[in-house]
Amino acid sequence: LVTCSDASANGGVLGAALAAGAVARRDEGVLLPPPSFSVELNSTAGFEVLTRSLHRSYLQVAIHFETQASESLCGIASIAAVFNALAVEPTPVDPTYSPYSYWTQATIVNDSCVAAVHDPSYGSTRSQLAAMVSTCYEVDVLNVSAPSSLDVARTLVVEALRDDAETHLVANFDRAGLDEAGGGHFSPIVAYDVLDDLVLMLDVAKYKYPPLWLPLDDLLAAMADDDPISSEPRGFLVLSRRDATRGAAAAQGAALTS
């Protein structure tokens, strides 16, 4: 694990901020306390990390980032945000926002194709989400089980989030592995910081946790235990538009799984 002293010794912002008690926390009681090893994006240290990180995906996803509509729709909320970031077409019209077209959790849940593949109302496994997306939409999905090592995980994250990529990343993990309240969860991973080896998670349960910088090794540890219902391993979904990026996505997929 990355500790305060380890990261500080490496000259990283994470360790220095935690050691000095410089990470701003919101008023207690509004949201749940975040993990002690995390850094909130909405802090001086968190913003400093963002400015130096690979954050192309953050700029594209954050403007579409929404709260999951129910406790079971974390995967769908993550997918809706990524679909808008990718400008997936044809874009549906949610009656709530008619006549404007926009991907929402409702447009996905109420899609007849989705209902035929998998009913997400009671939650989703990583494979169910991947099958739903690749079957019903013009989106390619690379479904990756938890990487076998930190180096492999780091390569996957960097490849998916690099500035010239046209992909976005969704993580499936167990909250308990991050010292958070809850169980299995999905949320977008939208930035990577090389200096402190941190990833930025936009937690779609916005009523629980704010956007957080997390050590990559802690996220990987939170993927160690299989889904207790499906016995399926945790992992990542790498998503890209199927049209002009098909060749690039295929090449990237080969690189990530080699």
CORDAQUI-V235954 format. One record per residue. RES is the residue in one letter. SS is DSSP state (a for helix, b for strand, c for the rest). D_LAST is the distance of its C-alpha to the last C-alpha in Angstrom with 1 decimal. Layout:
RES,SS,D_LAST
RES,SS,D_LAST
//
This chain:
L,c,26.1
V,c,27.2
T,c,30.9
C,a,33.6
S,a,34.4
D,a,30.8
A,a,29.9
S,a,33.3
A,a,33.1
N,c,30.0
G,c,32.1
G,c,30.3
V,a,32.2
L,a,31.2
G,a,32.9
A,a,35.8
A,a,36.5
L,a,36.4
A,a,38.5
A,a,41.1
G,c,41.2
A,c,40.6
V,c,38.3
A,c,40.5
R,c,40.7
R,c,42.4
D,c,45.5
E,c,45.0
G,c,45.4
V,c,43.9
L,c,40.3
L,c,38.9
P,c,38.3
P,c,34.7
P,c,32.8
S,c,34.4
F,c,31.2
S,c,30.6
V,b,32.0
E,b,33.5
L,c,32.6
N,c,36.4
S,c,37.4
T,a,37.9
A,a,35.0
G,a,32.7
F,a,33.7
E,a,33.2
V,a,29.6
L,a,29.1
T,a,30.6
R,a,28.3
S,c,25.0
L,b,22.4
H,c,24.6
R,a,24.2
S,a,23.2
Y,a,26.2
L,a,28.6
Q,a,27.5
V,a,27.3
A,a,30.1
I,a,32.9
H,a,32.0
F,c,31.3
E,c,33.7
T,c,34.9
Q,c,33.8
A,c,36.9
S,c,36.9
E,c,35.3
S,c,33.1
L,c,31.8
C,a,29.4
G,a,26.5
I,a,28.7
A,a,29.9
S,a,26.4
I,a,25.6
A,a,28.9
A,a,28.4
V,a,25.0
F,a,26.6
N,a,29.4
A,a,27.1
L,a,25.3
A,c,28.7
V,c,27.7
E,c,30.4
P,c,32.8
T,c,33.7
P,c,36.1
V,c,39.4
D,c,40.0
P,a,43.8
T,a,44.1
Y,a,43.2
S,c,44.6
P,c,44.9
Y,c,41.8
S,c,38.3
Y,c,35.7
W,c,33.0
T,c,34.3
Q,a,33.6
A,a,36.7
T,a,35.5
I,a,32.3
V,a,34.1
N,c,37.0
D,c,34.8
S,a,35.9
C,a,32.4
V,a,31.0
A,a,33.9
A,a,33.1
V,a,29.5
H,c,29.9
D,c,32.8
P,a,31.3
S,a,34.8
Y,a,34.1
G,c,30.7
S,c,27.2
T,c,24.1
R,a,20.6
S,a,20.2
Q,a,23.7
L,a,23.2
A,a,20.0
A,a,22.1
M,a,25.1
V,a,23.5
S,a,21.6
T,a,24.8
C,a,27.5
Y,c,26.3
E,c,24.8
V,b,21.7
D,b,18.1
V,b,16.4
L,b,12.9
N,b,13.8
V,b,11.7
S,b,13.4
A,c,14.3
P,c,11.6
S,c,12.2
S,c,13.3
L,a,14.9
D,a,12.6
V,a,9.5
A,a,12.2
R,a,13.5
T,a,10.5
L,a,10.3
V,a,14.1
V,a,14.5
E,a,12.4
A,a,14.3
L,a,17.6
R,c,17.9
D,c,21.2
D,c,20.2
A,c,17.9
E,c,19.5
T,b,17.8
H,b,19.2
L,b,18.0
V,b,19.9
A,b,19.7
N,b,21.1
F,b,22.6
D,b,25.8
R,a,28.5
A,a,30.0
G,a,27.0
L,a,28.0
D,c,31.7
E,c,32.4
A,c,34.7
G,c,33.3
G,c,30.5
G,b,27.3
H,b,26.7
F,b,24.7
S,b,24.9
P,b,23.3
I,b,21.5
V,b,22.7
A,b,22.5
Y,b,21.0
D,b,23.1
V,c,21.6
L,c,24.9
D,c,25.3
D,c,21.7
L,b,23.1
V,b,22.1
L,b,24.8
M,b,25.4
L,b,27.9
D,c,29.3
V,c,30.7
A,c,33.3
K,c,35.1
Y,c,38.2
K,c,36.4
Y,c,34.3
P,c,34.1
P,c,30.9
L,b,29.6
W,b,27.4
L,b,25.6
P,b,23.8
L,a,20.1
D,a,20.4
D,a,23.3
L,a,21.4
L,a,18.6
A,a,21.5
A,c,23.0
M,c,20.1
A,c,20.7
D,c,23.3
D,c,22.7
D,c,24.8
P,c,28.2
I,c,29.2
S,c,26.3
S,c,24.6
E,c,21.3
P,c,18.9
R,c,19.0
G,b,16.2
F,b,15.6
L,b,16.2
V,b,15.1
L,b,17.8
S,b,18.8
R,b,21.7
R,c,21.3
D,c,23.7
A,c,23.2
T,c,19.7
R,a,18.2
G,a,16.6
A,a,15.4
A,a,14.0
A,a,12.1
A,a,10.6
Q,a,9.9
G,a,8.4
A,a,5.9
A,a,5.3
L,a,5.8
T,a,3.8
S,c,0.0
//
